[in-house]
Amino acid sequence: MPTSSASTTDSAKPSAGGGVQSLERAFDLLERMADAGGEVGLSELSATSGLPLPTIHRLMRTLVACGYVRQQPNRRYALGPRLIRLGESASRLLGTWARPYLARLVEETGETANMALLDGDEIVYVAQVPSKHSMRMFTEVGRRVLPHSTGVGKALLAGVPDDEVRALLARTGMPAATEKTITTPEGFLAALEDVRRSGYAVDDNEQEIGVRCLAVSVPDSPTAAAISISGPAGRVTEAATDKIVPVLQQIALELSQALASSGA
């Protein structure tokens, strides 16, 4: 059966990087949908991607057939349930790749090391290497918490525009985990400005009394990620912070480079 010129253009044309153009376009549309909150209309996708409506319609029809996108009753398109399995598997792998770097953090700082992602409006811990010191803390793999009371939450949201942070806080609320938890948007935005200025975030007894956490984002991570150390406030002092933060930043950079080289 002859191949139409439209089919050749959309399905078989190689991209500038040597890949398949239609695949690159499909994944670009999925990422644009995620950036838009998970649900968009064709005209919105056309405006942001620059692709013509017929091309977007063909790609979306294919994604719907595969279960990666679903069409809503209002004719808009939403991310589909098959993406959940892919995302969960990718999160587990990301945690696995991070473990050697977290182990180095523990070795060099003596404190428990964590990796966390921003998943929707929540922080989810995807990897942890515990300290040799015996102390049980709230951080554990799979645990979900609100961003406003954690160091990793601050590190991740420091790269998000203030209006989007305000919208997130309005959706989640700002319940107090301890008497030191920041519970106002203005206070949290001021804390994010401190993170941008200093290059690291602090949870000072805000999630759990007696525990301090230092966190930095992983630069250029394929998904928003941060690493941190957590320990007793008596050990993670201001003096210790000056020694720990450069180690955190260096290991975050090395992890970023490793993820980039692995194509993660």
N, C-alpha and C positions, 0 to 999 in steps of 0.2 A: 504494500500500500504506500503511495507517495507520501512523503513528509511535507506538511505545509510549511511555508516560510515562517509563519508565526510560531509554530511548534519548534522549528529549528532555532529561532531566536531565543525563545524562552527556556527550552529544555536542554539544548545541546551546545549552545555557544559557550566557548571557554571564557573564563574571566581573565582579567589582567594578571592575576596571580597564578594562573594555570589550573584553577578549579572549574567547577561547573557553575555557570552564572545563575541558573535558576535556584540552585541550592543556596548560594550566597544570599540571593534576594529573599528566599523564604525565611532563612534564619534572621536576616535583618528585620523582616516584618514581625517575627515573633518577639525580637528584642524591643522593637518599637511599641508593640502591644504591652509588653511588660512595663516599659517606661511610662506608658500612659495609664497604668493602673490595672491592666489586664483586659480591658474592653474598649473597642474603638469601632468607628465606622470606616467604610472604604474611602470616603472622601478625606477623612483625617489622615489615613495612611498614605494616600496619594499626595497630600500636601506636605507631609513630613519626609516622605521617601523620595519624592520626585518621579516616581514611576507612574505610567499611565494607568487609568482605572481598569481597562481590560486585562492588563498584565497582572495587576493585583488581584482581580477577581479570579483569574485562573489559578494563581498560586494559593489563594485562600480556599478555593474549592478543593484543591488537592489536600491541603492541611486539614480541612474538615473531614474529608473521606478517611484520612489516616487517624483521626481522633485527637490531633494536636491542637485543633481549634474547633470551637462550636459556634453555630449561628444562633443568636438569641431571638426570641419572638419579636423583638423590636427591630430586627434585621441587622443589628450590630454584631460584631464578632468578638468572642471572648476566648481566652486561653483554655485549652481543653484538658480533661483529666489525665490523658496519657502522659502529659508533661510532668505530673507529680512523681511518677515512678522514676523518670529520668533524673529529676531534680534530687530526689532522695538518694539515689545511687551516686550521683555526682558529689553530693555533700559528704557522704561516707568516704569516698575516695579522696576528696580534698583533705579530710581529717587524717586519713592514712598517710598521705604525702607530707603532711605537716608534722607528724609525730617526731621524726628525727631532729627537726629544728626546735621543737618544744623540749625535747630531751636535753639539747644543748643549753636551752634557757635554764632548765632546772639545775644542770651541772654548774653553770656559771653564776647563778644567783642564789641557789639553794631553796627557791620557792616553787610552788605549784605553777605550772604553765598551762595556758588555755588558748584555744582558738575558737572564735565565734563569728557567725555570719548574721547579717541583717536579713531576716526572712519576713517580708511584709512589714508589719509594724512591730515585730518582736525580734529579740536577740535569741539565737539558738546556739548552744555550745556544741561544736562538732568534734573536738579533740581535746584531750587533756593528758598531761604527764604529771603525776603527783610528786610533791616534795618528799624527801626521805623523812622529814619531820612529821610526827603523827599529829595531824589536825584535820578534822573534817569541816569542809566549807560547803556553801550552797552550790558552787559550780560543779557540774558533772555533765558528762556527754549526754546530749538529748534534752537537757533542761532548757526551758524557754522562760525568758524574763522580759520585762519592759525596759526599754533603753535608758530611761531617765535616771535610773538608780545604779547604773553599772559603768565601769571604766570603758569596757569595750563598746557600750552603747554610745558614750560620748565620742570615742575615737572614730566610730563609724559615721555618726551624724554630723561631725565637724565638717565633713565634705559636702553636706546637703544644704541647699539654700534655706535661709531662715523661715521663709513663708511655708516651705514644705515641712520643716520641723514643727512649726506651730500647728499645721494641719494634722500631723501625726499625733502630737500631744493632745490635740482636741479629741481625736478618735480614741486614744488609749486611756486618757486621764493620767494623773500623776499621783497615784497613791503613795503614801509614805511607808517604806519598808522599815525605816528606823527614824529616830528623831533628827538625824542628819541628812535625810533624803531631801533633795531639791524638789519642791512641789509647786513651783510657779514657772510658767514659760519664760518669763524675763530672767529669772535666776538660771534656768537651764541654758538659755541662749548666751548669757554672760559666761557660763562655764565652757560652752563651745568656743567662744572667742579666746578664752585662755588656752584651750587645746590648740587652736590654730596658731597662736603666738608661740607657745612653748614646744609644740611638736609631739606632745603626749597627753594622755588623759589620766585623771586620778579618781578613784572611788575611795573616799576617805570615810569609812564606816557608814556608807550610805545604803548599802544593800544588807550588810551584816555587821553588827557592832563587834569591834575588836579585829576587823579585817580591813586591810588596805589593798588596793589593786592599782597597778600601773599598766596602761594599755597604749598601743599604737596601731594605726591601720597598716594593712599590708598594701604597699603602693602598687597600682596597676593590676590588682588582683582581678581575675575574670569575673568574680562576683564580690560584692563588698565584704571584706573580711578584716578581722583585727586579731592580734595576739596580745596576751597579757600575762602578768604574774600576779598571784594573790598570796598573801601571807599575813601573819599577825601584825597588828599595828606597831607592836613593840620591836619588830624586826624590820618592817618596811617603813623605816623612818625617813625624814627629809634627807639625812646624810646618805642613807642607802639609796635613795631615789637618784641622787647624782651619779651613782655608779651603775645602777640598774638600767636607767633609760637608754644610755648609749648602746648597751648590749641588746636591749629590745629592738632598737631602731636598726642595728646592724643585721640582726637575725631576720627581721621583717623584710629587709632589702634582699637578703639572700634567698628567702622563701619566695619572694616575688620573682626573682630571676629564675629560680628553679621551676616555678609554675609556667613562666613564659617559655622556657626552653622545652618543657614537656608538652607544650601545646594544650595545657589544661584549660 
